[in-house]
Amino acid sequence: MSMCLTAFIPMIKTMRVLTQNMRAAAAGGFINATDCADYLVGKGMPFRDAYKITGSLVALCIEMGLTLETLPLDQYRRLCGLFDDDIYDAISLDKCVNKRCVYGGPSPENVQMQVCRVREILKSW
């Protein structure tokens, strides 16, 4: 671990975070697909059906060069009439990250907690 830290410290000190690239990669990776399925479940659909519809939407996005956030509402509705304008709020990348506040999750509060925890560990090294 010590060797890894030695290699990572100069890399992290000089790295430049490209937030737009990170956001595009997250959207293109369909990390909000589960949230899309959960949206349908919230409207009363069984998860297995919601999962299948979401998979079809992801395939459509890939075919069209879009993301779930940029797919037009009429495309959603072609697969399922339960979709409404509020789908875009439900699959917002910010919302998807912020609501995952479990241990190890990506919410800002949780990440900050992990940073503090690791700093404490490193102090005892």
Residue pairs with C-beta under 8 A, 6 or more apart in sequence:
23 93
26 93
27 67
27 68
27 69
27 70
27 93
28 67
30 58
30 61
30 67
30 68
31 93
31 96
32 68
32 69
32 91
32 92
32 93
32 96
33 54
33 55
33 57
33 58
33 68
34 54
35 90
35 91
35 95
35 96
36 50
36 54
36 57
36 68
36 87
36 90
36 91
37 47
37 50
37 51
37 53
37 54
38 50
38 90
39 50
39 83
39 86
39 87
39 90
39 91
40 49
40 50
40 53
40 54
40 80
40 82
40 83
41 47
41 50
43 82
44 82
45 53
45 80
45 82
53 79
53 80
56 79
57 68
57 71
57 75
57 76
57 79
58 68
60 66
60 71
60 75
60 79
61 67
61 68
61 71
64 71
64 75
68 91
69 88
69 91
69 92
69 93
73 83
73 84
73 85
73 87
76 83
76 87
77 83
89 95
97 106
97 107
97 108
98 107
98 108
99 107
100 106
100 107
100 110
101 107
101 109
101 110
102 110
103 110
104 110
104 114
